[in-house]
């Protein structure tokens, strides 16, 4: 199969947050704040593995925020092992976190070298979220 003929597949599953450490670095009298979050999570489904994330978060209110960040994923995608980096751009509204993301070009290693793709997640409950990653892996 040539580069132009690489098929894209949708990888789906659930991730579970296993650790969340958030530290404000600017807090305002109106309740808005800026914070830095370090997160660890595990993946199940088409992706089997774990990740560590660093988010920068801007809270407009205690229940409304936007965030950006990078996630280092270690695991297996449909049976292929390696690592890759995801860049996130998301929101937190009414108790639900959502993100659109893409795989950072050139970040794949081992069997995931050359991985490309984009996707999204939406949180459900108890620190879980459903993800979809559309990729060439």
Rosetta blueprint (number, residue, H / E / L):
1 X L
2 X L
3 X H
4 X H
5 X H
6 X L
7 X L
8 X L
9 X E
10 X E
11 X E
12 X E
13 X E
14 X E
15 X E
16 X E
17 X E
18 X E
19 X E
20 X E
21 X E
22 X E
23 X E
24 X E
25 X E
26 X E
27 X E
28 X L
29 X L
30 X L
31 X L
32 X L
33 X E
34 X E
35 X E
36 X E
37 X E
38 X E
39 X E
40 X E
41 X E
42 X E
43 X E
44 X E
45 X E
46 X L
47 X E
48 X E
49 X E
50 X E
51 X E
52 X E
53 X E
54 X E
55 X E
56 X E
57 X E
58 X E
59 X E
60 X E
61 X E
62 X L
63 X L
64 X E
65 X E
66 X E
67 X E
68 X E
69 X E
70 X E
71 X E
72 X E
73 X E
74 X E
75 X E
76 X E
77 X E
78 X L
79 X L
80 X E
81 X E
82 X E
83 X E
84 X E
85 X E
86 X E
87 X E
88 X E
89 X E
90 X E
91 X E
92 X E
93 X E
94 X L
95 X L
96 X E
97 X E
98 X E
99 X E
100 X E
101 X E
102 X E
103 X E
104 X L
105 X L
106 X L
107 X L
108 X L
109 X L
110 X H
111 X H
112 X H
113 X L
114 X L
115 X L
116 X L
117 X E
118 X E
119 X E
120 X E
121 X E
122 X E
123 X E
124 X L
125 X L
126 X L
127 X L
128 X E
129 X E
130 X E
131 X E
132 X E
133 X E
134 X E
135 X E
136 X L
137 X L
